[in-house]
């Protein structure tokens, strides 16, 4: 799903603690990678986890071709609410335990738990590397994940 200028303009100031330009570059790279993999019939759970977590942090809607957009659900607790600081912290803490609490996701959505935790750790806590390495580009110009 494309990251629009309206999505970027609507990012709440307190929701992202890394430079906005870097956050947007990671979000766009993850979305692009997910779209490219999907076009090849591959579900990239890592890219999807990064992209959805960024979309939720940015309070950007999930757009549909058949109707109005809906709120992005929080990536761990699946709450359909706009992200705000206290909820982001709770989501971060839950993400750090996600693999232990939901081992079924490791099998059914490989890379999802790692992507969500890495994105929240980086964008919210400012700990660890970016979940998508922007310094390395593929032949198509997309940045691969660091996983």
C-alpha positions in Angstrom: 0.0 0.0 0.0 1.4 3.4 -1.0 2.5 5.9 1.6 0.9 9.1 0.5 1.8 12.7 1.3 -1.4 12.9 3.4 -0.2 9.9 5.4 3.1 11.6 6.1 1.5 15.0 6.9 -0.7 13.3 9.5 2.0 11.6 11.5 1.5 12.7 15.1 4.6 14.4 16.5 4.9 12.3 19.7 4.4 8.9 18.0 7.7 8.6 16.2 11.0 9.3 17.9 13.4 8.9 15.0 13.9 11.5 12.3 10.7 11.8 10.3 12.5 11.5 6.9 14.2 8.3 8.1 10.9 6.9 9.4 9.1 7.6 6.1 12.0 6.1 4.1 11.8 2.9 6.1 8.0 2.8 5.8 8.1 3.3 2.0 10.8 0.7 1.6 8.9 -1.9 3.6 5.7 -1.1 1.6 7.5 -1.3 -1.7 9.2 -4.6 -0.7 5.8 -6.1 0.3 4.2 -5.0 -2.9 7.1 -6.4 -5.0 7.0 -9.8 -3.2 3.2 -9.9 -3.4 3.4 -9.3 -7.2 5.6 -12.5 -7.3 3.1 -14.5 -5.3 5.2 -14.3 -2.0 3.8 -13.1 1.3 6.6 -11.2 3.0 5.5 -11.1 6.6 8.6 -9.2 7.7 8.0 -6.3 5.3 4.3 -6.4 6.1 5.0 -6.2 9.8 7.3 -3.2 9.4 4.8 -1.5 7.0 1.8 -2.0 9.2 3.6 -1.0 12.3 4.7 2.2 10.6 1.2 2.8 9.3 -0.3 2.4 12.8 2.4 4.7 14.4 1.6 7.3 11.8 -2.1 7.1 12.5 -2.6 6.6 8.7 -5.7 4.9 7.5 -5.9 1.6 5.7 -7.3 2.5 2.3 -9.6 0.4 0.2 -10.6 0.6 -3.4 -14.1 -0.3 -2.5 -14.9 2.2 0.2 -13.6 4.6 2.8 -10.4 3.8 4.8 -10.4 2.3 8.2 -8.1 2.6 11.2 -5.0 0.5 11.0 -5.1 -2.0 13.9 -2.3 -2.0 16.4 0.2 -4.8 15.3 0.2 -6.8 18.5 -3.0 -6.2 20.4 -5.0 -5.7 17.2 -6.8 -2.6 18.6 -8.6 -0.4 16.1 -7.7 2.8 17.7 -5.4 5.7 16.7 -1.9 5.3 18.2 -1.0 7.5 21.1 2.0 7.5 23.4 0.6 5.3 26.2 -0.8 2.8 23.8 2.4 2.7 21.8 4.4 2.0 24.9 2.0 -0.9 25.8 2.2 -2.2 22.3 6.0 -2.1 22.5 6.1 -4.0 25.7 3.7 -6.6 24.3 5.8 -6.9 21.1 8.9 -7.7 23.1 7.0 -10.8 24.4 5.1 -11.6 21.2 7.2 -14.6 20.1 6.8 -16.2 23.6 3.1 -15.6 23.9 2.2 -16.4 20.3 4.6 -19.1 19.0 1.9 -19.9 16.4 2.8 -16.7 14.7 6.4 -17.8 14.2 5.1 -20.7 12.0 2.2 -19.0 10.4 3.7 -15.6 9.8 7.5 -16.0 9.7 9.2 -12.7 10.3 6.1 -10.8 11.6 6.9 -10.9 15.3 10.5 -9.8 14.7 9.4 -7.0 12.3 6.9 -5.5 14.7 9.3 -5.6 17.7 12.2 -4.2 15.7 10.0 -1.4 14.3 8.7 -0.4 17.6 12.1 -0.7 19.3 13.6 1.5 16.6 10.9 4.1 16.0 9.5 4.4 19.5 12.3 3.6 21.9 15.1 4.7 19.6 17.0 1.5 20.3 18.6 -0.8 17.8 19.0 -0.5 14.0 16.3 0.5 11.5 14.2 -2.6 10.7 14.9 -2.0 7.0 18.5 -1.4 5.9 18.3 1.7 3.7 22.0 1.7 2.9 21.8 -1.4 0.7 19.6 -1.4 -2.5 18.4 -4.2 -4.6 18.4 -4.1 -8.4 14.9 -2.6 -8.3 15.9 0.1 -5.9 14.1 -1.4 -2.9 15.9 -1.7 0.4 16.0 -5.2 1.8 15.2 -6.0 5.4 17.9 -6.4 8.0 16.4 -9.8 9.0 
